[in-house]
Amino acid sequence: MSYNALQSDLAKQGYVASDDLAVALHLALSLERPLLLEGAAGVGKTDVARTLSAVRDTRLIRLQCYEGLDAAQAIYEWNYQRQLLTIRAAAEDGETGKTVEQRIFSREFLLERPLLAAITQDTPPVLLIDEIDRADEEFEAYLLEILSDYQVSIPELGTITAKSKPIVILTSNGTRDLSDALRRRCLYTYVDYPSRETELAILKARCPDVEVHLSTKIIGFVQKLREETLEKTPGIAEMLDFAAALVGLGIADLTDDPAILQSTLTTLLKTQSDQAQITPEVAGRIAGRAA
């Protein structure tokens, strides 16, 4: 499959990918390498994995990273409650020793977390490691064995090797530097806010009922708003919410009713300081320049 064909398949699922992103995805699939997507929050990085799983008709397995994430939560852990019940039942039956130990440390009692689940699928899934920069630096070491050899070492069971290679997508918002070792194992692309033409295509794909004139104004307004100094720059999802709000309120032009326009900014501005900064006067000025 060429990158153009992949780009077309993504578009059929409602995701409008730039040429750079489509090429990066194509190479990641062809070379069977993890792909690291870096960029600001809200530019559609997570949706790449969701859409790719739909295009490939395969399972999406997501690991949401956070501070303090460890191997037990990401790779595997033992079902301790079930193990304890089994030990008690065995003791009541007079069964003890190595036989019980071997039973309770078998695959039957293993709880697969996202990283282990991803390498035990018969059909290659899409493994989304979301916001890897939010996890501690130590956690990256846990990923290296997975991303280099696609295997997991479990002391009680030995090494579990992948049945099939997952398609690995990592995302980062750039809140901290990632290790060189992790970056070396990945292909990389930076996902920026979409161009005007791309964002218009996204709006048309996701909200086909929005009138062309209003679509142009919406994209112009949102892109001008991103030029303001904001705590939380509105992303694509916020743009789509803004469009849906305008359509729902029957707004045909952003300059028709300043009060209603201001009320719809709750879909775009997600902090008190940002809402205070974009006053009705500022919103009106931006709406007047939107084209």
Salt bridges, closest charged atoms under 4 A:
GLU32 OE1 - LYS165 NZ 3.75
GLU38 OE2 - ARG183 NH2 3.24
ASP47 OD1 - ARG50 NH1 2.76
GLU77 OE2 - ARG113 NH2 2.48
GLU95 OE2 - ARG103 NH2 2.62
GLU108 OE2 - ARG82 NH2 2.68
GLU112 OE2 - ARG107 NH2 3.30
ASP122 OD1 - LYS163 NZ 3.77
ASP130 OD2 - ARG62 NH2 2.71
GLU131 OE1 - ARG134 NH1 3.05
GLU140 OE2 - ARG176 NH2 2.82
GLU199 OE2 - ARG226 NH2 2.75
GLU228 OE2 - ARG285 NH2 3.69
GLU238 OE2 - LYS270 NZ 3.74
ASP253 OD2 - HIS213 NE2 3.04
